[in-house]
């Protein structure tokens, strides 16, 4: 076996795992490639939502994300199986070299047997992907401020059947309130675009995974670094937030909000021209 030193009797006093550990390093590099692939799929899916492309294309991106998540899970299980086997052999120090391949396969299959769809909830990239899609859709869909819904209501429709004047009155009312509703929605959206630190519109928003608040990336990173240099905890700068121990690892890019801000600014520019 490569990387093994043994005595003439066939027993071993020392096993070198340098070759295996080198292979593990390569596998971990492949995991980073999977992560990059998930980032690309997420970006394409957000493009599809933003351009309101047919749902089937978005569904294809969702399926691709699931496949990436499955690959990441399988690779993680294999890396865990190998590392667990290495640690076990190092602790046991057996007289004879065990069948490492068999041990790894047993540990790997044991991990695979526990697979379930719930595993995807533990994949940060997959969870972030689903959240970003939901948030971007919310930003793009303008809710009706008066609480009315577009769903078919048989009771309301039957009571209004044949009453043309009510229909005309409702149309006129909608026309009068439409401009006011849009102004209210835009004002509310613009409030969400403002960084609680700089009080300026964000360009590179990042979200705090712990409390859900967003900030301008440069501003929040500078704030956290400044606090930690003074051996102090960094509190979320959003007024009323109870999260008092922010860390860099809590921050993730808020791609949905960034796109919403850019889309809003493009519309505003077109209207002003």
GISULWO-V945408 format. One record per helix or strand. SS is the DSSP state (~ for helix, > for strand). FROM is the first residue (numbers start at 1). TO is the last residue. Records with the same first field share a line. If there is no record, write none. Layout:
BEGIN
SS = FROM-TO ; FROM-TO
END
This chain:
BEGIN
> = 4-5 ; 14-15 ; 194-194 ; 201-201 ; 205-208 ; 214-216 ; 234-234 ; 246-246 ; 251-253
~ = 18-50 ; 55-92 ; 100-112 ; 117-122 ; 124-140 ; 154-160 ; 164-192 ; 217-229 ; 248-250 ; 255-272
END
